[in-house]
Amino acid sequence: MTSPTIPPPASMSVPAQETDLQTGERVGELLYRTLRDRIISGELRPGTRLSVPALAEEFQVSRSPVRDAVIRLVQDELARETMNRGAVVARIEADELVSLYEAREALEWAAARLAAERYTPALRRRLLALLTEHRQVAEAGDFARHIELDAAFHSEIRQAAQSPVLARMLDRVQGRVLIAMRSTSLTGGMKQAVADHQAIFEALGSGDPEAAGEAARAHISRLKELLRAAR
């Protein structure tokens, strides 16, 4: 079987300098975020080889910042080192996905509690807009957009929690969850996800941290049990 290959170059290119002259960001950081986005979006599928020479040629940079970006992806567990092929995009197995949801259950509980304490009208507007679109998407059966909106809803809550350490932990878990969910037929029910999010939204709006935490925990716990049953 032929190994997956890197897709054709994207429209975005990275300058050859160590620092992007337009943004002032280091090239390694730009490459890391670009590759991370490709992995999480599903553009780079599990098992795809992250060839340093090929990526350096694609982005027209030296190999050093590419190597740094790939190392960070491995540290994030979005990629894995192999014996003969170098780094490849991680493949999340069923048991590992259950373990991720066990961790996520506790982390989302904590994030929702903090977000309830720091709830603002602006957060309410953003969450309501996501819920409205998510409900329409669920009715239409658009699974790809469902995944995006689900992740966006939880991202808003973790940012509202104003806990950088908690946000980093959830970002790492969520990135790996997205890889797995894009390659599985298990959805947990799009309409049920919207109903769960509605319950979280209402609990957050009540200003009750206990209720918000429990609503978030129940949502993740339901998905965790579905994953366990499907193993």
N, C-alpha and C positions, 0 to 999 in steps of 0.2 A: 504494500500500500504506500502511495506517495505521501510524504510528509506535507502538512499544510505550509503555505508560504505566506510571506508578508504581502498584503494587498498592494495595488499600485499606489504610488505616492499621492498623498492628499494635496489639496490646493495650497495648504499652508506649508511653508518651508522655513527652516531655521537658519539664520546667518552662520557663517563659518567662524565668526569671532567667538571668544569665550563669553562675551556678553552681548546680548541683543541690543543694538544701538537705539532701537525705537522704544523698547520697554525698560531697558536697564537690567533685565533679568539675566541670570546666568543661563547659558545654553543648556547645561545639564538639567536645570530645573524645568525649562520649557519642554525639553524632550521627555522628561519623566511625566509631566502632566499630560502631554500629547499621547504618549503610549498608554498611560493609565486610562485616559478617556476612551481610547480605542478598545482596550480590553473590556472595560465595564460596559461599553455600548454594544459589545458583541462583534465589532468590526474585526477584532483579532480573536479568533475562536480558541477554546482550550486545545492545547497541543501544538499551537502555532509556534514555530521556532523564532526566537528573538535574536537573529543573527547580527552581531555587532558590525561586521563589515558591510552587510547589506543595508542596515539602518543608517550607518555613516554615509553611505553612498546616496541613499534616498534623500536624506536631509542636508547633504553637502556640508558635513562637519567632520572633524577629526574623530577617531574612535574613542578617545578618552571620555568625552562627555556622554557618549552613547553607553559606554561601559558603566559609568556612574549611574545613569538612569536605570539600566537593567538591574544593577545590584540593588537599587532601592525598591524596584518592583519585586525582586526576590525577597527582600526583607519584609515587604508588605504582604508576602505570600500570595501575590497576584501572579507570580511566575515562579518556576522551580528549576533548579539546576539538574541536568541529567548527565549521565556518564559520557555519552558520545555526541550529544547534539547541542551542548551548551544549555542556555536558558530557554524554556518554553512556557507559554501561557498555562497557568495552573488549571488542572481539572479537579473539581470538587466532587468527591465521592459522597454517597448517601450518608454514611456514618459521620463524616466530617461536617456535612450540612446540618445534621441534627445537633451536633456539638456547637456549631455556630449559633443556632437558634436558642440553645440553652444559655449561651452567653448573652445573646441579644435580648432575651427575655428580661434579664436583670438590668441590662444597660438602658433599654427603652423605658422600663419602669422608673428608673432614676431620672432620666431626661424629662419624662412627662411631669413628674413631681416638681422639678425645678421650673419647667416652663409654665406650670400653673401658677407658681408664685410670682412669675415675671410676665404674666400675660398682658398684652397690650391690644388696643384696637387695631393697630397695623397688622399684628400677627393674626388676629381674627379675620381680617379682610383677605390676607394671603391664603390662609387655610380654607376659607369658604370658597375662594376662587378655584383652588385645587379640587375641593370636594365636588363642586358643581361640574367641572370638566370631567372628573373621574366618573361621576355617575353617568354622564353621557357616553363616555368611552366604554364603560361596562355594558351599557345597553347595546352598543354597537358591536361588542365582542372583539375590540381591538386590543389584543394581548400585549403587543410591543409598547403601545402608549400606556397601557395599564401599569406595566412595570416602571416606566418613567415617572408616572404620577404618584405611584405608591412610594417610590424612593424620595420624591420631592416633598411629599407630605411629612415623612419622618425626618427629612433633613431640616425642614422649617422648625420642627419641635426641638431638635438637638441644638440648633443655633440659638433658639429662644432660651434654652436652658442656661446659656452663658457660662458653660463649663468647658474650657478648651481641652482639658484632659479627657473628659467624657466624650466630647465631640470627636477627638482623634480616635479613640477606641471604637466608637460606633462607625466612623468612616471606614476603618479597616475591616470591620466585620461586614458592613453593608456592601463594600466592594466585592468581597468574596461571595456573599449571598447572591448578588446580581449575576456574577459569572455562572453560578450554579442554576439559577432560576431561568436563565436564557436558554439553557440546554436541557431543561426538563419539561415534561408535559403537565406536571403537577402545579396547579394554580391556586388551590385553596378556595376557588370561586371568586371571580371578580366582583360580583354584586355583594357577596359576603364581606369582602375586603372593604368596600365602600361603607357598608353598614358598621363595620368595626371602627373605621375612621370617623364616622359620624358620632359614634359613642365617645371616642377620644376627644373630638372637637367639643362636644357638649360638656364633658367633664372638665376640660381645660377652661372653658368659659365660665364654669361655676366657681372657679377660683379655689377649688378643693384639691390640694395636692394628693391626698389619699385616693380620691375618686379617679383623678387623672392617671395616677400610677397604675391603679388596678385595671383601668380600661386598656391602657397600653400593654400591660402584662397579659391580659386575657387574649388580646389580639395575637400576640406573638406565640403564646402558649397553644392556641388553636392550631396555628400553622405547624408548630413543632410536633404536635401529636399526629397531624396528618403525615408529616414526613416520617415519623417513627413507624406508622402503620404501613407506609409504602415501601419500606426497606425490604 
